[in-house]
Amino acid sequence: MKRKEEDYLAKWLVRNKRMPLVIRDARQTGKSTLVRLFAKNTGLTIIELNFEETYRYKEIFSSNDVETRIQTLEIMLIERST
């Protein structure tokens, strides 16, 4: 099963017009581990946003303005890293 998901992510990564990827499943099924390992194996950098731990992230996505979302996330991530 694990190989199937890794193959799907690899195909998604090389698509010319790929859409954002949303991975959904029950709790404790390895979603985060899958993405972390995939990023490590392909040399990608990931930014994890945990909506359960940080309520402010939920507020950002209540708006449909993508530019504002990106700017707000950038500011929040910079604040978090300092």
N, CA, C and O atoms as CSV, one atom per row, in Angstrom:
chain,resi,resn,atom,element,x,y,z
A,1,MET,N,N,0.832,-1.204,0.000
A,1,MET,CA,C,0.000,0.000,0.000
A,1,MET,C,C,0.862,1.247,0.000
A,1,MET,O,O,0.566,2.205,-0.716
A,2,LYS,N,N,1.932,1.249,0.800
A,2,LYS,CA,C,2.790,2.425,0.904
A,2,LYS,C,C,3.359,2.806,-0.466
A,2,LYS,O,O,3.410,3.987,-0.810
A,3,ARG,N,N,3.779,1.827,-1.233
A,3,ARG,CA,C,4.364,2.078,-2.544
A,3,ARG,C,C,3.350,2.742,-3.478
A,3,ARG,O,O,3.720,3.597,-4.283
A,4,LYS,N,N,2.109,2.365,-3.378
A,4,LYS,CA,C,1.053,2.941,-4.207
A,4,LYS,C,C,0.944,4.454,-3.962
A,4,LYS,O,O,0.848,5.236,-4.909
A,5,GLU,N,N,0.960,4.852,-2.700
A,5,GLU,CA,C,0.866,6.274,-2.371
A,5,GLU,C,C,2.110,7.033,-2.820
A,5,GLU,O,O,2.010,8.155,-3.316
A,6,GLU,N,N,3.281,6.425,-2.647
A,6,GLU,CA,C,4.520,7.077,-3.087
A,6,GLU,C,C,4.523,7.268,-4.598
A,6,GLU,O,O,4.953,8.311,-5.091
A,7,ASP,N,N,4.046,6.269,-5.336
A,7,ASP,CA,C,3.956,6.381,-6.798
A,7,ASP,C,C,3.003,7.507,-7.192
A,7,ASP,O,O,3.280,8.258,-8.127
A,8,TYR,N,N,1.880,7.622,-6.479
A,8,TYR,CA,C,0.915,8.678,-6.780
A,8,TYR,C,C,1.554,10.054,-6.577
A,8,TYR,O,O,1.384,10.945,-7.409
A,9,LEU,N,N,2.287,10.228,-5.474
A,9,LEU,CA,C,2.945,11.511,-5.207
A,9,LEU,C,C,3.994,11.814,-6.266
A,9,LEU,O,O,4.130,12.963,-6.687
A,10,ALA,N,N,4.732,10.813,-6.700
A,10,ALA,CA,C,5.754,11.021,-7.729
A,10,ALA,C,C,5.112,11.464,-9.045
A,10,ALA,O,O,5.638,12.349,-9.720
A,11,LYS,N,N,3.994,10.866,-9.409
A,11,LYS,CA,C,3.284,11.261,-10.631
A,11,LYS,C,C,2.719,12.672,-10.494
A,11,LYS,O,O,2.762,13.457,-11.441
A,12,TRP,N,N,2.197,12.989,-9.327
A,12,TRP,CA,C,1.665,14.333,-9.073
A,12,TRP,C,C,2.770,15.379,-9.230
A,12,TRP,O,O,2.550,16.443,-9.809
A,13,LEU,N,N,3.945,15.070,-8.715
A,13,LEU,CA,C,5.050,16.024,-8.713
A,13,LEU,C,C,5.487,16.414,-10.122
A,13,LEU,O,O,5.855,17.567,-10.347
A,14,VAL,N,N,5.456,15.495,-11.065
A,14,VAL,CA,C,5.966,15.785,-12.413
A,14,VAL,C,C,4.899,16.304,-13.378
A,14,VAL,O,O,5.212,16.594,-14.532
A,15,ARG,N,N,3.677,16.423,-12.941
A,15,ARG,CA,C,2.621,16.961,-13.810
A,15,ARG,C,C,2.921,18.414,-14.161
A,15,ARG,O,O,3.380,19.190,-13.323
A,16,ASN,N,N,2.656,18.762,-15.402
A,16,ASN,CA,C,2.875,20.141,-15.848
A,16,ASN,C,C,1.926,21.118,-15.165
A,16,ASN,O,O,2.338,22.193,-14.730
A,17,LYS,N,N,0.685,20.747,-15.074
A,17,LYS,CA,C,-0.329,21.635,-14.485
A,17,LYS,C,C,-0.896,20.983,-13.235
A,17,LYS,O,O,-2.084,20.667,-13.169
A,18,ARG,N,N,-0.032,20.787,-12.244
A,18,ARG,CA,C,-0.530,20.118,-11.041
A,18,ARG,C,C,-1.304,21.098,-10.159
A,18,ARG,O,O,-0.993,22.285,-10.074
A,19,MET,N,N,-2.294,20.560,-9.529
A,19,MET,CA,C,-3.130,21.309,-8.605
A,19,MET,C,C,-2.588,21.086,-7.191
A,19,MET,O,O,-1.815,20.156,-6.962
A,20,PRO,N,N,-2.989,21.933,-6.248
A,20,PRO,CA,C,-2.600,21.671,-4.855
A,20,PRO,C,C,-3.058,20.275,-4.446
A,20,PRO,O,O,-4.090,19.780,-4.897
A,21,LEU,N,N,-2.277,19.672,-3.600
A,21,LEU,CA,C,-2.562,18.306,-3.184
A,21,LEU,C,C,-3.127,18.305,-1.769
A,21,LEU,O,O,-2.536,18.878,-0.853
A,22,VAL,N,N,-4.258,17.668,-1.601
A,22,VAL,CA,C,-4.867,17.515,-0.291
A,22,VAL,C,C,-4.890,16.026,0.024
A,22,VAL,O,O,-5.436,15.226,-0.736
A,23,ILE,N,N,-4.297,15.670,1.143
A,23,ILE,CA,C,-4.266,14.269,1.549
A,23,ILE,C,C,-5.156,14.123,2.774
A,23,ILE,O,O,-4.913,14.732,3.816
A,24,ARG,N,N,-6.190,13.304,2.629
A,24,ARG,CA,C,-7.147,13.113,3.714
A,24,ARG,C,C,-7.258,11.640,4.034
A,24,ARG,O,O,-7.222,10.793,3.141
A,25,ASP,N,N,-7.391,11.348,5.284
A,25,ASP,CA,C,-7.596,9.978,5.748
A,25,ASP,C,C,-7.894,10.047,7.241
A,25,ASP,O,O,-7.893,11.125,7.836
A,26,ALA,N,N,-8.139,8.926,7.818
A,26,ALA,CA,C,-8.398,8.863,9.260
A,26,ALA,C,C,-7.140,9.272,10.027
A,26,ALA,O,O,-6.045,9.327,9.466
A,27,ARG,N,N,-7.313,9.553,11.297
A,27,ARG,CA,C,-6.172,9.903,12.155
A,27,ARG,C,C,-5.205,8.734,12.265
A,27,ARG,O,O,-5.595,7.568,12.202
A,28,GLN,N,N,-3.932,9.081,12.431
A,28,GLN,CA,C,-2.896,8.091,12.717
A,28,GLN,C,C,-2.731,7.032,11.624
A,28,GLN,O,O,-2.500,5.861,11.926
A,29,THR,N,N,-2.847,7.436,10.361
A,29,THR,CA,C,-2.694,6.475,9.268
A,29,THR,C,C,-1.403,6.677,8.476
A,29,THR,O,O,-1.150,5.945,7.520
A,30,GLY,N,N,-0.579,7.663,8.861
A,30,GLY,CA,C,0.712,7.851,8.207
A,30,GLY,C,C,0.758,8.921,7.139
A,30,GLY,O,O,1.693,8.948,6.339
A,31,LYS,N,N,-0.226,9.804,7.104
A,31,LYS,CA,C,-0.250,10.854,6.082
A,31,LYS,C,C,0.957,11.777,6.191
A,31,LYS,O,O,1.642,12.026,5.199
A,32,SER,N,N,1.213,12.273,7.364
A,32,SER,CA,C,2.342,13.192,7.571
A,32,SER,C,C,3.668,12.494,7.309
A,32,SER,O,O,4.566,13.074,6.698
A,33,THR,N,N,3.796,11.269,7.760
A,33,THR,CA,C,5.021,10.513,7.545
A,33,THR,C,C,5.258,10.299,6.058
A,33,THR,O,O,6.385,10.434,5.582
A,34,LEU,N,N,4.216,9.969,5.332
A,34,LEU,CA,C,4.312,9.776,3.888
A,34,LEU,C,C,4.850,11.029,3.206
A,34,LEU,O,O,5.763,10.948,2.384
A,35,VAL,N,N,4.290,12.177,3.543
A,35,VAL,CA,C,4.705,13.426,2.912
A,35,VAL,C,C,6.129,13.802,3.319
A,35,VAL,O,O,6.919,14.237,2.481
A,36,ARG,N,N,6.456,13.640,4.587
A,36,ARG,CA,C,7.820,13.957,5.052
A,36,ARG,C,C,8.854,13.088,4.341
A,36,ARG,O,O,9.876,13.597,3.879
A,37,LEU,N,N,8.602,11.788,4.248
A,37,LEU,CA,C,9.541,10.890,3.578
A,37,LEU,C,C,9.643,11.197,2.089
A,37,LEU,O,O,10.732,11.163,1.515
A,38,PHE,N,N,8.510,11.496,1.468
A,38,PHE,CA,C,8.520,11.837,0.046
A,38,PHE,C,C,9.343,13.100,-0.187
A,38,PHE,O,O,10.146,13.153,-1.119
A,39,ALA,N,N,9.151,14.103,0.641
A,39,ALA,CA,C,9.913,15.345,0.502
A,39,ALA,C,C,11.403,15.087,0.697
A,39,ALA,O,O,12.230,15.607,-0.052
A,40,LYS,N,N,11.737,14.305,1.674
A,40,LYS,CA,C,13.144,13.986,1.947
A,40,LYS,C,C,13.768,13.243,0.767
A,40,LYS,O,O,14.883,13.561,0.353
A,41,ASN,N,N,13.058,12.259,0.229
A,41,ASN,CA,C,13.585,11.444,-0.866
A,41,ASN,C,C,13.694,12.195,-2.187
A,41,ASN,O,O,14.491,11.825,-3.049
A,42,THR,N,N,12.897,13.246,-2.350
A,42,THR,CA,C,12.916,14.003,-3.604
A,42,THR,C,C,13.618,15.351,-3.466
A,42,THR,O,O,13.722,16.097,-4.440
A,43,GLY,N,N,14.098,15.667,-2.268
A,43,GLY,CA,C,14.807,16.918,-2.059
A,43,GLY,C,C,13.910,18.140,-1.966
A,43,GLY,O,O,14.372,19.267,-2.148
A,44,LEU,N,N,12.644,17.926,-1.685
A,44,LEU,CA,C,11.701,19.042,-1.562
A,44,LEU,C,C,11.713,19.601,-0.147
A,44,LEU,O,O,12.007,18.894,0.818
A,45,THR,N,N,11.391,20.874,-0.045
A,45,THR,CA,C,11.213,21.514,1.247
A,45,THR,C,C,9.709,21.634,1.494
A,45,THR,O,O,8.961,22.061,0.615
A,46,ILE,N,N,9.281,21.259,2.681
A,46,ILE,CA,C,7.859,21.367,3.004
A,46,ILE,C,C,7.665,22.306,4.181
A,46,ILE,O,O,8.551,22.488,5.017
A,47,ILE,N,N,6.496,22.886,4.218
A,47,ILE,CA,C,6.080,23.706,5.352
A,47,ILE,C,C,4.808,23.067,5.886
A,47,ILE,O,O,3.814,22.943,5.170
A,48,GLU,N,N,4.847,22.666,7.141
A,48,GLU,CA,C,3.687,22.015,7.737
A,48,GLU,C,C,2.844,23.036,8.483
A,48,GLU,O,O,3.350,23.819,9.286
A,49,LEU,N,N,1.550,23.010,8.201
A,49,LEU,CA,C,0.599,23.856,8.898
A,49,LEU,C,C,-0.369,22.945,9.641
A,49,LEU,O,O,-1.192,22.269,9.024
A,50,ASN,N,N,-0.269,22.930,10.946
A,50,ASN,CA,C,-1.123,22.081,11.755
A,50,ASN,C,C,-2.281,22.919,12.283
A,50,ASN,O,O,-2.106,23.736,13.187
A,51,PHE,N,N,-3.459,22.710,11.712
A,51,PHE,CA,C,-4.625,23.503,12.088
A,51,PHE,C,C,-5.133,23.159,13.483
A,51,PHE,O,O,-5.826,23.963,14.106
A,52,GLU,N,N,-4.797,21.979,13.971
A,52,GLU,CA,C,-5.232,21.611,15.314
A,52,GLU,C,C,-4.390,22.306,16.377
A,52,GLU,O,O,-4.896,22.627,17.453
A,53,GLU,N,N,-3.108,22.542,16.089
A,53,GLU,CA,C,-2.227,23.166,17.063
A,53,GLU,C,C,-2.259,24.688,17.003
A,53,GLU,O,O,-2.079,25.354,18.023
A,54,THR,N,N,-2.484,25.235,15.827
A,54,THR,CA,C,-2.464,26.689,15.668
A,54,THR,C,C,-3.768,27.151,15.038
A,54,THR,O,O,-3.964,27.034,13.828
A,55,TYR,N,N,-4.652,27.674,15.867
A,55,TYR,CA,C,-5.968,28.097,15.397
A,55,TYR,C,C,-5.882,29.236,14.389
A,55,TYR,O,O,-6.758,29.367,13.534
A,56,ARG,N,N,-4.841,30.059,14.475
A,56,ARG,CA,C,-4.720,31.211,13.562
A,56,ARG,C,C,-4.654,30.774,12.104
A,56,ARG,O,O,-5.072,31.526,11.222
A,57,TYR,N,N,-4.143,29.585,11.831
A,57,TYR,CA,C,-4.085,29.106,10.445
A,57,TYR,C,C,-5.488,28.942,9.869
A,57,TYR,O,O,-5.710,29.217,8.690
A,58,LYS,N,N,-6.424,28.500,10.683
A,58,LYS,CA,C,-7.800,28.337,10.211
A,58,LYS,C,C,-8.369,29.662,9.733
A,58,LYS,O,O,-9.062,29.724,8.717
A,59,GLU,N,N,-8.068,30.725,10.477
A,59,GLU,CA,C,-8.590,32.044,10.135
A,59,GLU,C,C,-8.089,32.506,8.769
A,59,GLU,O,O,-8.826,33.144,8.017
A,60,ILE,N,N,-6.852,32.188,8.456
A,60,ILE,CA,C,-6.264,32.603,7.180
A,60,ILE,C,C,-7.046,32.016,6.015
A,60,ILE,O,O,-7.275,32.696,5.014
A,61,PHE,N,N,-7.456,30.768,6.138
A,61,PHE,CA,C,-8.109,30.090,5.031
A,61,PHE,C,C,-9.610,30.335,4.972
A,61,PHE,O,O,-10.306,29.731,4.155
A,62,SER,N,N,-10.109,31.208,5.822
A,62,SER,CA,C,-11.525,31.561,5.742
A,62,SER,C,C,-11.772,32.557,4.615
A,62,SER,O,O,-12.912,32.745,4.190
A,63,SER,N,N,-10.713,33.194,4.130
A,63,SER,CA,C,-10.804,34.138,3.017
A,63,SER,C,C,-10.469,33.439,1.703
A,63,SER,O,O,-9.715,32.466,1.696
A,64,ASN,N,N,-11.015,33.920,0.605
A,64,ASN,CA,C,-10.695,33.372,-0.715
A,64,ASN,C,C,-9.595,34.155,-1.418
A,64,ASN,O,O,-9.246,33.838,-2.555
A,65,ASP,N,N,-9.045,35.167,-0.766
A,65,ASP,CA,C,-7.999,35.998,-1.369
A,65,ASP,C,C,-6.635,35.306,-1.211
A,65,ASP,O,O,-6.041,35.324,-0.134
A,66,VAL,N,N,-6.159,34.705,-2.289
A,66,VAL,CA,C,-4.930,33.913,-2.249
A,66,VAL,C,C,-3.723,34.761,-1.888
A,66,VAL,O,O,-2.889,34.334,-1.090
A,67,GLU,N,N,-3.613,35.941,-2.454
A,67,GLU,CA,C,-2.465,36.810,-2.164
A,67,GLU,C,C,-2.378,37.145,-0.678
A,67,GLU,O,O,-1.298,37.108,-0.089
A,68,THR,N,N,-3.512,37.469,-0.081
A,68,THR,CA,C,-3.539,37.774,1.348
A,68,THR,C,C,-3.157,36.546,2.156
A,68,THR,O,O,-2.418,36.655,3.135
A,69,ARG,N,N,-3.648,35.385,1.762
A,69,ARG,CA,C,-3.288,34.142,2.453
A,69,ARG,C,C,-1.777,33.938,2.453
A,69,ARG,O,O,-1.172,33.676,3.492
A,70,ILE,N,N,-1.186,34.062,1.283
A,70,ILE,CA,C,0.255,33.827,1.159
A,70,ILE,C,C,1.043,34.829,1.985
A,70,ILE,O,O,1.971,34.447,2.698
A,71,GLN,N,N,0.694,36.088,1.903
A,71,GLN,CA,C,1.400,37.118,2.663
A,71,GLN,C,C,1.278,36.884,4.163
A,71,GLN,O,O,2.260,37.004,4.895
A,72,THR,N,N,0.089,36.553,4.618
A,72,THR,CA,C,-0.129,36.317,6.042
A,72,THR,C,C,0.651,35.094,6.511
A,72,THR,O,O,1.266,35.120,7.577
A,73,LEU,N,N,0.627,34.026,5.722
A,73,LEU,CA,C,1.396,32.824,6.072
A,73,LEU,C,C,2.889,33.122,6.134
A,73,LEU,O,O,3.576,32.666,7.048
A,74,GLU,N,N,3.389,33.879,5.175
A,74,GLU,CA,C,4.812,34.235,5.187
A,74,GLU,C,C,5.175,34.976,6.468
A,74,GLU,O,O,6.186,34.669,7.099
A,75,ILE,N,N,4.369,35.931,6.846
A,75,ILE,CA,C,4.625,36.696,8.068
A,75,ILE,C,C,4.583,35.791,9.286
A,75,ILE,O,O,5.461,35.860,10.146
A,76,MET,N,N,3.559,34.935,9.364
A,76,MET,CA,C,3.431,34.048,10.513
A,76,MET,C,C,4.603,33.069,10.607
A,76,MET,O,O,5.090,32.789,11.702
A,77,LEU,N,N,5.050,32.555,9.478
A,77,LEU,CA,C,6.160,31.597,9.486
A,77,LEU,C,C,7.483,32.269,9.851
A,77,LEU,O,O,8.333,31.664,10.504
A,78,ILE,N,N,7.650,33.514,9.429
A,78,ILE,CA,C,8.848,34.257,9.813
A,78,ILE,C,C,8.827,34.516,11.325
A,78,ILE,O,O,9.841,34.343,12.001
A,79,GLU,N,N,7.677,34.927,11.844
A,79,GLU,CA,C,7.539,35.177,13.280
A,79,GLU,C,C,7.810,33.903,14.073
A,79,GLU,O,O,8.441,33.949,15.129
A,80,ARG,N,N,7.338,32.773,13.569
A,80,ARG,CA,C,7.500,31.494,14.257
A,80,ARG,C,C,8.972,31.054,14.292
A,80,ARG,O,O,9.407,30.416,15.250
A,81,SER,N,N,9.725,31.393,13.259
A,81,SER,CA,C,11.114,30.931,13.185
A,81,SER,C,C,12.074,31.827,13.947
A,81,SER,O,O,13.229,31.452,14.147
A,82,THR,N,N,11.628,33.007,14.379
A,82,THR,CA,C,12.537,33.910,15.123
A,82,THR,C,C,12.339,33.780,16.601
A,82,THR,O,O,13.012,34.458,17.376
